[in-house]
Amino acid sequence: MFTVIFIFYKIPRDVSITTLKETKLFLTNPCLAKVSQISAIIRSFKFPEIYKGKGILYNDEKVALKKGKKIS
């Protein structure tokens, strides 16, 4: 069974968002601090899990996965 979660966040007018794929967002603005702040807010909705690696990731980010329980 799949669970779909919708996130609604109002983006300021001076920041533009484009998508080439359904899973990638591209934020553009001349001010790097504003883009960083908005991307941090969007990421705060769903942090990456340490066991499955799912969540909102930055472009070059790699999540170090933990091992699960061992069943003996």
Phi, psi and omega in degrees: 000134181258141175248125180256128179242125177261135177244125179247122179218127181278117181275137176300154184295329183279353177256130178251144180239133173232152177230130173262329174235167179291338187257001181234132176247141176240114179263133178228139177190147178297334183267112181295325181296322180292318178296318179296319180295315181292321178294326177292323178293316179296319180293330182294344178290327181208091178292153177295137177282149181272350180259322181253337181081012179272155179136191180266119183246155170282172188300307185261017186277138175240132180262126176281110183281142175270154175282146178278185180292145175267130178259119182248000000 
